[in-house]
Amino acid sequence: MRILLQFIFILVLPFGLCAQLPDHPLDSLQEKMIIVEGDSIARSSIELDEVYLFGRLKFDSYDDKLDYYILRRKTLKVYPYAKMASDRLMTLNERLGNIKSQGKRKKYTKTVQRFIEEEFSEELKKLTRTEGQILVKLIYRQTGETAFDLVKELRSGWRAFWYQNTAKIFKISIKEEYHPDTIHEDYLIEDILQRAFASGKLERQESVLDYDYASLSNKWRTSKKKIN
């Protein structure tokens, strides 16, 4: 897991109450006057966050059920690290954009790396090989780039090449991407995340990738029916 540790070290440096009055028609267009936090706003509707209705989990066999729950345990464990990497990468890029000196840019990057190493190294060392591979996929979900490309951008092409070949020894590819539309395991990971977001087990962070979870669910459900 040393390869993942080094990579993560690079990246990782109350609502008010709303009262609504009964609707009353205002004109021939049937607009509504809605009172939100003391302000009168003329509008025909209120935008709400998208909500998914999850069906009951069904499995074809006990082994499928066991595999899903093992995958869920591993995904819930490593997702916070992927989110952390995404957050740190955004912060790092924003601050580096304001630093013109190449020397100061390198110094800042190393400072972040040391800080993260001291804060998270012991936890990251506990990851298994499969957890490490899931983490690589989730980093792609959060950033839209492979761990290999991120290392290449932040350090050097040679170091990224060395990381990839070292990772192969542990059967981990840092070039791995995340495709829930074509890879069933990736879809299961996405399903696990969406259910965890809805239940509050994980803090939601939208993927930078272009896919719709509801459409994915319909696709995989239809594919499963055809196979059966």
Contacts in CASP RR format, 6 or more apart in sequence:
PFRMAT RR
TARGET T0000
AUTHOR 0000-0000-0000
METHOD contacts of the structure
MODEL  1
MRILLQFIFILVLPFGLCAQLPDHPLDSLQEKMIIVEGDSIARSSIELDE
VYLFGRLKFDSYDDKLDYYILRRKTLKVYPYAKMASDRLMTLNERLGNIK
SQGKRKKYTKTVQRFIEEEFSEELKKLTRTEGQILVKLIYRQTGETAFDL
VKELRSGWRAFWYQNTAKIFKISIKEEYHPDTIHEDYLIEDILQRAFASG
KLERQESVLDYDYASLSNKWRTSKKKIN
1 124 0 8 1.000
1 125 0 8 1.000
1 127 0 8 1.000
1 129 0 8 1.000
1 132 0 8 1.000
1 170 0 8 1.000
2 166 0 8 1.000
3 163 0 8 1.000
3 166 0 8 1.000
3 167 0 8 1.000
3 170 0 8 1.000
3 172 0 8 1.000
3 174 0 8 1.000
4 124 0 8 1.000
4 127 0 8 1.000
4 132 0 8 1.000
4 135 0 8 1.000
4 136 0 8 1.000
4 147 0 8 1.000
4 167 0 8 1.000
4 172 0 8 1.000
4 174 0 8 1.000
5 117 0 8 1.000
5 121 0 8 1.000
5 124 0 8 1.000
5 125 0 8 1.000
6 163 0 8 1.000
7 147 0 8 1.000
7 150 0 8 1.000
7 151 0 8 1.000
7 163 0 8 1.000
7 174 0 8 1.000
8 81 0 8 1.000
8 84 0 8 1.000
8 85 0 8 1.000
8 116 0 8 1.000
8 120 0 8 1.000
8 124 0 8 1.000
9 113 0 8 1.000
9 116 0 8 1.000
9 117 0 8 1.000
9 120 0 8 1.000
9 121 0 8 1.000
10 109 0 8 1.000
10 112 0 8 1.000
10 113 0 8 1.000
10 150 0 8 1.000
10 151 0 8 1.000
10 154 0 8 1.000
10 155 0 8 1.000
11 84 0 8 1.000
11 85 0 8 1.000
11 86 0 8 1.000
11 88 0 8 1.000
11 89 0 8 1.000
11 92 0 8 1.000
11 116 0 8 1.000
11 150 0 8 1.000
11 154 0 8 1.000
12 81 0 8 1.000
12 84 0 8 1.000
12 85 0 8 1.000
12 88 0 8 1.000
12 112 0 8 1.000
12 116 0 8 1.000
12 120 0 8 1.000
13 88 0 8 1.000
13 91 0 8 1.000
13 92 0 8 1.000
13 111 0 8 1.000
13 112 0 8 1.000
13 113 0 8 1.000
13 115 0 8 1.000
13 116 0 8 1.000
16 37 0 8 1.000
18 36 0 8 1.000
18 37 0 8 1.000
19 35 0 8 1.000
19 36 0 8 1.000
19 38 0 8 1.000
20 34 0 8 1.000
20 35 0 8 1.000
20 36 0 8 1.000
21 33 0 8 1.000
21 34 0 8 1.000
21 35 0 8 1.000
23 32 0 8 1.000
23 33 0 8 1.000
23 34 0 8 1.000
24 32 0 8 1.000
24 33 0 8 1.000
25 31 0 8 1.000
25 32 0 8 1.000
26 32 0 8 1.000
26 33 0 8 1.000
26 42 0 8 1.000
29 44 0 8 1.000
30 44 0 8 1.000
31 42 0 8 1.000
31 43 0 8 1.000
31 44 0 8 1.000
32 42 0 8 1.000
32 43 0 8 1.000
32 44 0 8 1.000
33 40 0 8 1.000
33 41 0 8 1.000
33 42 0 8 1.000
34 40 0 8 1.000
34 41 0 8 1.000
34 42 0 8 1.000
34 43 0 8 1.000
34 46 0 8 1.000
35 41 0 8 1.000
36 46 0 8 1.000
51 198 0 8 1.000
52 194 0 8 1.000
52 198 0 8 1.000
52 213 0 8 1.000
52 214 0 8 1.000
54 194 0 8 1.000
54 195 0 8 1.000
54 198 0 8 1.000
57 65 0 8 1.000
57 68 0 8 1.000
59 65 0 8 1.000
59 68 0 8 1.000
68 188 0 8 1.000
71 134 0 8 1.000
71 185 0 8 1.000
71 188 0 8 1.000
71 189 0 8 1.000
71 192 0 8 1.000
72 192 0 8 1.000
74 128 0 8 1.000
74 130 0 8 1.000
74 131 0 8 1.000
74 134 0 8 1.000
75 134 0 8 1.000
75 138 0 8 1.000
75 189 0 8 1.000
75 192 0 8 1.000
75 193 0 8 1.000
76 192 0 8 1.000
76 196 0 8 1.000
76 201 0 8 1.000
76 202 0 8 1.000
77 127 0 8 1.000
77 131 0 8 1.000
78 127 0 8 1.000
78 131 0 8 1.000
78 132 0 8 1.000
78 134 0 8 1.000
78 135 0 8 1.000
78 138 0 8 1.000
79 138 0 8 1.000
79 193 0 8 1.000
79 196 0 8 1.000
79 202 0 8 1.000
80 202 0 8 1.000
81 120 0 8 1.000
81 123 0 8 1.000
81 124 0 8 1.000
81 135 0 8 1.000
81 138 0 8 1.000
82 135 0 8 1.000
82 138 0 8 1.000
82 139 0 8 1.000
82 141 0 8 1.000
82 142 0 8 1.000
83 142 0 8 1.000
83 203 0 8 1.000
83 205 0 8 1.000
84 120 0 8 1.000
85 139 0 8 1.000
85 142 0 8 1.000
85 143 0 8 1.000
86 139 0 8 1.000
86 142 0 8 1.000
86 143 0 8 1.000
86 205 0 8 1.000
88 112 0 8 1.000
88 116 0 8 1.000
89 143 0 8 1.000
89 150 0 8 1.000
92 109 0 8 1.000
92 112 0 8 1.000
92 154 0 8 1.000
95 108 0 8 1.000
96 105 0 8 1.000
96 108 0 8 1.000
96 109 0 8 1.000
99 105 0 8 1.000
99 108 0 8 1.000
109 154 0 8 1.000
127 135 0 8 1.000
129 170 0 8 1.000
129 171 0 8 1.000
129 172 0 8 1.000
132 172 0 8 1.000
133 171 0 8 1.000
133 172 0 8 1.000
133 173 0 8 1.000
133 176 0 8 1.000
134 189 0 8 1.000
136 146 0 8 1.000
136 147 0 8 1.000
136 172 0 8 1.000
136 173 0 8 1.000
136 174 0 8 1.000
136 176 0 8 1.000
137 176 0 8 1.000
137 177 0 8 1.000
137 178 0 8 1.000
137 186 0 8 1.000
137 189 0 8 1.000
138 178 0 8 1.000
138 189 0 8 1.000
139 146 0 8 1.000
139 147 0 8 1.000
139 150 0 8 1.000
140 146 0 8 1.000
140 147 0 8 1.000
140 176 0 8 1.000
140 177 0 8 1.000
140 178 0 8 1.000
140 209 0 8 1.000
141 178 0 8 1.000
141 207 0 8 1.000
141 208 0 8 1.000
141 209 0 8 1.000
142 205 0 8 1.000
142 207 0 8 1.000
142 208 0 8 1.000
143 150 0 8 1.000
143 208 0 8 1.000
144 208 0 8 1.000
144 209 0 8 1.000
145 153 0 8 1.000
146 174 0 8 1.000
146 175 0 8 1.000
146 176 0 8 1.000
146 177 0 8 1.000
147 163 0 8 1.000
147 174 0 8 1.000
147 175 0 8 1.000
147 176 0 8 1.000
148 160 0 8 1.000
148 163 0 8 1.000
148 164 0 8 1.000
148 174 0 8 1.000
148 175 0 8 1.000
149 160 0 8 1.000
151 157 0 8 1.000
151 159 0 8 1.000
151 160 0 8 1.000
151 163 0 8 1.000
151 174 0 8 1.000
152 159 0 8 1.000
152 160 0 8 1.000
160 174 0 8 1.000
163 174 0 8 1.000
164 173 0 8 1.000
164 174 0 8 1.000
164 175 0 8 1.000
167 173 0 8 1.000
167 174 0 8 1.000
178 186 0 8 1.000
178 189 0 8 1.000
178 207 0 8 1.000
178 209 0 8 1.000
179 186 0 8 1.000
180 186 0 8 1.000
180 187 0 8 1.000
180 189 0 8 1.000
180 190 0 8 1.000
180 211 0 8 1.000
180 216 0 8 1.000
181 187 0 8 1.000
181 211 0 8 1.000
181 216 0 8 1.000
181 219 0 8 1.000
184 220 0 8 1.000
187 216 0 8 1.000
187 220 0 8 1.000
190 213 0 8 1.000
190 216 0 8 1.000
191 213 0 8 1.000
191 217 0 8 1.000
193 202 0 8 1.000
194 213 0 8 1.000
196 202 0 8 1.000
197 203 0 8 1.000
197 204 0 8 1.000
END
